[in-house]
Structure formats: C-alpha cells, structure tokens
Amino acid sequence: VWTDPKKLLGSKPIRLEYIREPLRVWPVVGCHEFLVAIAPKEYDRTAILDVGRSLQKVVLHATRMGLATCWIGPGADHKSIVTKMGSRFDEAKDHIICVCAIGYPSWYIPTAISLIVGRVQRFRYPLQQLFYADAKFKNPLPFEEPPFKRFERCYEVCRWSPSSFNAQPVRVVGQPAGRRFDFYGANSSKYYTPVAVGIWMSNWET
C-alpha cells in the first residue's frame, strides 16, 4: 500500500507491504500477518516521521476493529523479511524501517515476554518529563492552567505511545496560548526516534 502523498509531511514516498507468512521476529510469537514499513534507501528524516505517523494510524484503526498489533523494530530479522517479500523489495532503493504484527490476542504469553511487558513496557515517564514550556526542556508545561488543561487526553495518549525498547525519546514544547505544539526527538537515533515522534504525532492528531 502506497501512502497518499497529500497526507504525508515530507515529499519522499513510503509504503506498507503486507506479508501473510511467518517472519523471524521478536517478541511476537505465533503471528502470521505483518505490515512492513519501507522508506527510500537514501536517508530522509521526514520520511521516517511519515512511517511512524502513517503506520500508527493503521494500528489505531486495527485496534478499533478488535485486532491486536505489535510494533517491531530491532527484533525484526531483515533477511527473513527480504526473502519473503521477493521482487517487492528492491535492495538498491528500499530500506526496511520497522514491522508491525497484526492478529488476535493469545492467552499464551512466554514468561520472558510477560516480564518485559509487565515491568518494562508499562513504565512511563511523568508528564512533567515529557511536555515543556521551553525548547531547552527545563520548565514543564503548566498542565492545570488554561489553555493547556484542555489537552489532557492528548498528553496521556502520547505518554502511552510505544517506542523501541520503551525509550520514550519524544519531547513536546507547547507554545503560549496553546495554539502550537512542537514535537522533538530527544536523542540522536536516526531511525527509531523519528518513528516514535511520528507515532506521537498520529496519536495527538487522533
């Protein structure tokens, strides 16, 4: 599926490829259906933002349908994916950014994965460490004061967004009067942080 260029932030094309076969991925167990997010091989940060933003919209829609999803970044074996994609993947032009597993929740969760989900993935920074009133990330937003108080649901849905290794690498700066919010990556990761920023943007929009 090629994403609509009119709905992208950047000018580079990205696409989501559907695979209905098992892939070597972790921590997903037993999934047979995946979406593979692909951007141009030549690095473009805005294209990576578009991957996160576009794929998260699919995740939200799948959730509304009662489906389970799982973002997979470092846990995806790219050789396995390229093999399954065959002619749909052009090594000279394409770069795999991440994978999203899609299916129905299972009662069976291996112990190691259960520990990760229970202890690591559920940890979230407080809002005061994620949303700021200045670009130096020194002064937290006055959440309880107008006009910022009315965005409470937006703060929470972003706070609970997924990120690689649950790094939570996104920060947001709210401008005076609450008419603009700027989204920042808080580390130097070339791929997983821009994806996370895109996910936050999608959740905020929703």
N, C-alpha and C positions, 0 to 999 in steps of 0.2 A: 504494500500500500504506500503510494507516494503521498506525502502530506501536502495540503493545499498551500502553495507559495504565498497566497494572500494572507494566510493566517500565521505565518512564521515571523520571527523577529528579524532574522537575517535573510540573505539572498541565496545562500547555498542550499541545494536540495538535500533533504534527509528522507529516509523511508523506513518502514517497519515491515519486515519479512516474516510471514507465518510459516512455522515448521510443525508438522504433526508427526514427530518421531522423538524417541528418547534422545536426550543430549547428555553429555558428561558435564554436570553442573553440581554445585554445592551452595547452599544446604538443602535444596529441594530433593525430595525422594518420591519416585513413582510418577512424575509428571511426564506427559507425552505431547503436550501442546505448548508452543512458545512463540513469542514475538521477539525478533532480533532487530535491534535498533542500529541502523547503519548511517554513517555520515561520510562525506568525502574524505579520502585519504589525506589530502592536504589539510593541515590543521586550520580550523576556523572556530574560535571560541563561541561565537554566536550560534553556529550550527550545533554545538554541543548543548548550549542552552535550549535550543529548539528541540533536541532529542528528549531532554528531561521534561520539558513543558508538554510536548505532544504525547509522549508515552504515558505520562501521568493522567492526562485526560482520558486515555483508553482505560487505564486502571480504575479510575473513578466510575466510568461507565460500566465496566465489568462488575464492579462492586455493587452497583445498583441492580444488576441482573442476578445477583446472588452468587457470583463466581469469586473464587479466591485467586489472588495474584501474589507473586513474589519477585521483587527486583533482584537481579543477579549481576554483580559487577565482576570483581576479581575471581569469583567462584565459577566462572564460565570457561570451559576449555575451547578456545577459539579454533583449534584444529578440528575438533569434533563438529563444530558449527559449520565451518567452511566445507567440510566433507558432505554434510547433509544438505547444504544449500546448492552444491554443484554449480551449474552455469549461472545461477542467480547472483553469485558473488564474483566480482572482478577484483582480483588482488591488486591490480595496478591503480584502481580508482576508489575502492571501498575500504572503509575502516569500521570494524565492529566496536560499538561503544558499550553496549550492555545487552542483557537479555531479560525478558520478563516471562516467567512461567504462569500459565493460566489453567485453572481446573477447579475442582471442588475440594473443600477441606477434608482431610482424612483424620480419623480418630487415632491413627498410628503416627507418633512423633518419636524418632530415635532420641535417646537420652541426651546425647551431646547437643543436638539441635534444640531440645527442650530447655536445656540450661542456658544456651545462648539467647533464645527468645525471652526466657523468663528473667534473666539477670542483666543482659547487656542491651538488647534491643528495646527494652521498656524504659531504660533510663533516659531522661530528658533534662536538658538544662532549664533552669527557671527563665521566665520571660525576661527578667532583668539582664540576663547574659546574652540575649538574642536580639532584642529590639532597643534601639538607641535614638537619642535626640541629636547626636553629632557623629560625623564621619570618622572620628578617632575612636569611637566605641567607648567613650568614657562615662557618658551620662545616660542612664536608662530613660526610656520614654515615660512620661507621666501617665501611666495606663488608666488611672482612676479619674483623670481630668478630661473634660471635653476639649477638643473633639475626638481625642484618642480612645476614649472609653467605648465608643460605639463600634470599634473594630475588634472587640474581644474575641469573637468567634474566628476571625481571620488569624489573630495571633496564635490561637490554640491549634487550628488545623495546620498551620505552618510548623509549629513546635513539634507536632507529632509526625511530620513528614519523614519518610525513610531516607537513609543516606548510607553510603558504603562504610561498613564497619561501625555504623551508628556514630560517625564522627561529628555530625551536626555542624557542618562547616559554613553555614549561611548566617549572615547578619543583615538586619534591616534598619534603615535610618528613616525615621518619619520627619517630614518637613513641617514647619509651623503651619497651623490651621488644618493639618491632616489632609491636605489635598494631594500630597505626593509621598510615596514611599519608595526608597531606593534599596535594591537588593544587592548584597555584596558577597563574594566568596572570601572566606577568612583565612585561606591558606593558598599555597602555590600549586595545588594539584591541577594538572592540565585537563583532566577528563572528569573525574568523579565529583569534583566540587562544582563545575559548571552544570553538570547533570542535576546535582542537588539544588542549585539555585533555580533551575528550570522547574523542578518539582514544586518548590516553594511558590513560584510564580503561578503555576497552574492551580495549586490549592487556594492561594489568595484570590485568584480570579473567581474560582468556583464559589 
